[in-house]
Amino acid sequence: MADIRAALVDRPGEADLCVKRVSSRGLAHDDALWYICRHRQDAQVCVYFCSRGMAEVKICFVNNYSMTGWKNKHRLRGRFGK
């Protein structure tokens, strides 16, 4: 059971949210800095990656902190950074 359905996109211009993966849980905050864990019980939000047609949000992983964040107004804003 996922909290949010997301589609991965290759280009930031196609994304609703650009995300940077961080190396520790303590660095993860807000919607755009994610620490990815393997077990649901360790997660704050469970994301299911699916096709664009089934997704609630389009995500692009980026390497630069300055590129992170929401690219438009979205109803899920604030849901990832609980």
C-alpha positions as CSV (number, residue, x, y, z in Angstrom):
1,M,0.0,0.0,0.0
2,A,1.4,3.3,-1.1
3,D,0.6,6.8,0.1
4,I,1.3,8.4,-3.3
5,R,1.6,7.1,-6.9
6,A,4.5,8.7,-8.9
7,A,5.9,8.5,-12.4
8,L,9.6,8.9,-13.0
9,V,10.5,11.4,-15.8
10,D,14.0,12.0,-17.3
11,R,13.9,15.8,-17.7
12,P,13.2,18.3,-15.0
13,G,11.0,20.3,-17.4
14,E,8.6,17.3,-17.5
15,A,8.4,17.0,-13.7
16,D,6.0,18.3,-11.1
17,L,8.7,17.8,-8.5
18,C,12.5,17.6,-8.8
19,V,14.1,15.5,-6.0
20,K,17.6,15.0,-4.8
21,R,18.5,11.9,-2.9
22,V,20.4,12.4,0.3
23,S,22.8,10.0,2.1
24,S,21.2,10.1,5.5
25,R,17.8,10.4,7.1
26,G,18.8,13.6,8.9
27,L,19.5,15.4,5.7
28,A,16.0,14.6,4.3
29,H,13.5,17.4,4.7
30,D,10.8,19.2,2.9
31,D,9.4,17.6,-0.3
32,A,12.5,17.7,-2.4
33,L,15.3,16.0,-0.4
34,W,14.6,12.3,0.0
35,Y,16.3,9.6,1.9
36,I,15.1,6.3,0.4
37,C,14.8,3.3,2.7
38,R,13.9,-0.3,2.0
39,H,11.3,-1.0,4.7
40,R,7.9,0.7,4.9
41,Q,8.0,0.9,8.7
42,D,11.1,3.1,8.4
43,A,9.5,5.5,5.9
44,Q,7.4,8.7,6.5
45,V,5.8,8.4,3.1
46,C,5.5,5.3,0.8
47,V,5.8,6.1,-2.9
48,Y,4.7,3.6,-5.6
49,F,6.4,4.3,-8.9
50,C,4.1,3.6,-11.8
51,S,3.2,4.8,-15.3
52,R,2.4,8.4,-16.1
53,G,-1.2,7.5,-16.7
54,M,-1.7,6.1,-13.1
55,A,0.5,8.6,-11.4
56,E,-0.6,11.5,-9.1
57,V,2.7,13.3,-9.5
58,K,5.7,13.3,-11.9
59,I,9.2,13.0,-10.3
60,C,12.6,13.8,-11.7
61,F,15.7,12.9,-9.7
62,V,18.4,15.6,-10.0
63,N,22.0,15.9,-8.8
64,N,22.0,19.6,-8.0
65,Y,20.3,21.1,-4.9
66,S,19.5,24.3,-6.8
67,M,17.3,22.3,-9.2
68,T,15.1,20.7,-6.5
69,G,11.5,21.7,-5.6
70,W,8.1,21.9,-7.1
71,K,7.9,23.2,-10.6
72,N,4.2,24.2,-10.4
73,K,1.4,24.4,-8.0
74,H,0.3,20.9,-7.0
75,R,-2.2,19.5,-4.6
76,L,0.5,17.1,-3.1
77,R,2.7,20.0,-2.1
78,G,3.8,19.4,1.5
79,R,2.9,15.7,1.5
80,F,6.4,14.3,1.1
81,G,8.1,16.2,3.8
82,K,6.0,15.2,6.8
